[in-house]
Amino acid sequence: MPGQPSLVARLFWTSVAGLGLGLVYGPPALAATVAGLGLVVLRHLGRPGRFRSRVRRIARRHAETLALRRRQECFVDAYGNEIRDGWLRECDYFLDRTVMPQLEARFPDYVATRRAEALAIVEAVAEAADVPEEDGPPEDGIGYELFCLGRLKAAGWRAHPTPASGDQGADIVATRGRTRLVVQCKRYGKPVGNAAVQEAAAARRYWEAQAAAVVSNAGFTPAARKLAAATGVALLHHDALGTLAEEDLLAEA
């Protein structure tokens, strides 16, 4: 897709047209040309502001979702470090799939050169969004499983915990309609890895379920995401359980 003409090109062609008109119509045409050149310069100087405004407008349409994803993907590890890797990946995804395609036609030269500025705007919109505060999940593993169980029940699932031994990789088995779901719950201080995805996939076979999910307070490693995509295991933050529907899970399988 050809980009917009540069400032130099626009000034040049405006001058050429103006001089041509000036030869025919005299001083009034030259004065109009000078005014036109001024408008070209002013419009060029205003492009950064229009770019920022457009990014902000797009981000605000998705502010609640962005804020929720920010909460889900940012966490503090066992050493007190704030881990933002998952959130930064989410911002990149949002820019590439949602923001930049809408800006390429009007701001082709800004898509790459002002990416950091666009990321900062998305971060600010997500941080400023007003989303309800959640009660913190329990710190211990069993408490976290019961916490997730309660959220599934609130969403209309008939859910029960599995026995402490012999669960075959499932902490919770839930049914709604014709869908049986097995859930592996992980209350971690770091991103969840491949092992949990493997356990959930095995539990789906053992319990003859139609869907499997790993639920965590933290994010997931890139390797876990890749394996989950290949095996049809859903990777969820516990915030998502309160509105979880069968079609959300079957789309993963």
N, C-alpha and C positions, 0 to 999 in steps of 0.2 A: 504494500500500500504506500503510495507516494506521500511524503510528509508535507507539512505546510511550508510555503516559501519562507526563506530566512528574512530577517529584518532588513539586511542589505538589499536583497532582491526586491522587497516591497517598496523600500525607499527609492530604489533606482527606477522602477517602473512607474511609480507615482510621479517622480520628477519628470520622466520622459513624457508621460501623458500631459502633465501640467505645462511643460514648456511648449508642447505642440499646441495646446489650447491657448497659451499665452500669445503665440505668434498670430493667432486668429482673432482672439477677443481682447488682447491687451492686458493692462494692469489688473482688472477684476479677476481674470482667470489665474494670473500669477499669485494674487492674494489667496484665492481659493486653494491653489496648489500648496502654498505654505501652510495653510490651515490643515489640509489633508495630510501633509507630512507630519505635522504635530500630532494629529490623531493616530497615525500609524505608530509613532514612538510611544504615545501614552498607552495605546492598547498593548504594545509589546511589554511595556513596563508592568502592566497589570496582569500579565499571564501567570506569574507565580501565585498571586493571590487567588486567581480564578481556579488554578489547579488545586490549591489547598482547600478551597471552598467546595470543590466538586468531590474530592476525596472524603472530606468531612461529611458531606451530605449522604454519600453512599454508606459510609460507616455507621452513621446515625440510624439509618434504616434497619441495621442489623445490631444495634447497640446492645439489646438485652441478650441476644445469643452470644455476642462477643464477650460480654461481661461474664456470662456463665462459663464459657469455655476458658476464659482467663482464670476464673476461680478453680476450675477443674484441673487445669494443666500447670498451675504454679503451686509449689508446695515447699516445705522446709524439710531438709533431710535430717538424718540422725546427728549430724555435726553442726546443725544450726544454719546451714547454707540454704539460701533460697534457690530452688531449682526452677528455671524458666524455659528449659529446652523445648518442652512440648508446646508451650504457649508461643514461642518464637516460630516454631514450625507451623502452628495454626495461623499466625499472622501472615507468614509467607504464602500459605495456601489461600487465605482470604484475598490477599492482594492479587495473586496470579489468576484466580478463578472468578473473582467477583469485581474487584476494583479496576484493575488495569485493562481488561477487555472493553470497559466503558470509556476509557480515556485515550486509547490508542489513536483514534481518529482525530481528536482535537489537540492532543498533547503528545505526539509521537516522539518528540525529542526529550520529554520529561519522564517517560515510562521507566527508563533505566537510570537516568542521571539524578532523579529526585526520589528514588525508592526509599532511601532512609527517612526522608521527610514524610513520605506517605505512611511508613511504618510508625513513626512517632505520633501521627494523627490518629491512627487506628488504636494505638496504645492509650492515648488520652481519652478517646471516646469510650473505650471499654472500661477504663478506670472510673470515668465520671458517671457511667450508667447506674441507675438506681435499681438494684435487684435485691430481693428479700434476703436477709441474713439467715443462714442455716445454723441449726444446732450442730455442734461438732460431733462427729461420730465417735463412739467409744475407742479407747486406745488399744484394748486387748482384742485378740482375734475372735474369740467366741462372742464377745459383746458386739463386735463389728458384724458378724454373721447375723445376729438377731436384729441389729439395726437395719441391715439390708432386707431381711425377711419382712420386717414391718413395712418398709417402703413398697415392697412388692404387693403385700396384702392391700395396702392403701390404693394401689393401682388396679385392684380387682383380680389379682392372681390368687389362686388357692395354693398356698406355699407352706412347706414344712421343712425343717432341717433334717439332714441325713444323720445316721448314727455316727458317733465319734470315730468308730473304727469301721472299716469296710465301706467307706463312702465312695470308693473308686473314683476319686477326683471331684466329686460334687459336694458342696456344702449345703446347698438348697436345691430342692426339686419343686418346681411350680408348674401349675397348669392353668390355662385360660382358654376356653373354647376347646378346640381340637389340638392345641399346641402344648406340648410338654417342654419345659425349659429346665436345664441344669445350670447351676450357677456356682462358680468358684469365687470366693471372696478373699481379697488380699488387702489387709490394712498395712501398708508399707510406708517407709520413709524414703523410698527410692523408686524409680520406674520398675514396673513389673516386667519380668523377662519371659523367655520362651516356655519354661517349665509349666507355668500356670496355663498357658494356651494348650499345651500338649495334654495336661490333665483334664481340662474341660472337654477337649475333643474326645478323649477316651471315655469320659463320663457320659457323653452324649450317646455313644454306642452301648455302653453298659446299661444305662437306664432307658434305652430305646426312645430317646427324646428327639424332637424335631429341631431343637435349637439349643445352643450352648453359649454361655457368656462368662467372661471374667470381669468382675466388678472390683474397682479399687478406688481409694482416695487419691492415689498418685497417678502419674502417667504411665505410659508403656514404652518399652525400648523399641527402636526401629525394627529390630529382629522379631520382636513379639508381634508388632503390627503386620509385618510381612507374612509371618506364619499364620496369623489370624485371618488375613485375607485369603490365604491359600486353603485354609481348613473350614472357613465359614463360621468361625467363632467371633461373637460380638465382643468388643472391648468397650466397657462402659465405666463412667464415673457414677458413684452412688446417687448423685443428683438426678440422673436420668431414670432411675427406677420408679419414681413417683408418677411418671406418665408413660411408662413402657407399655407398648402394644405389641400384639403378635406380629403384625406386619413389619415392625421395626427389626425384629429378629430374623424373620424368614427371608428378608431382603439380603441378609448377610450370608445365608446358607447357599 
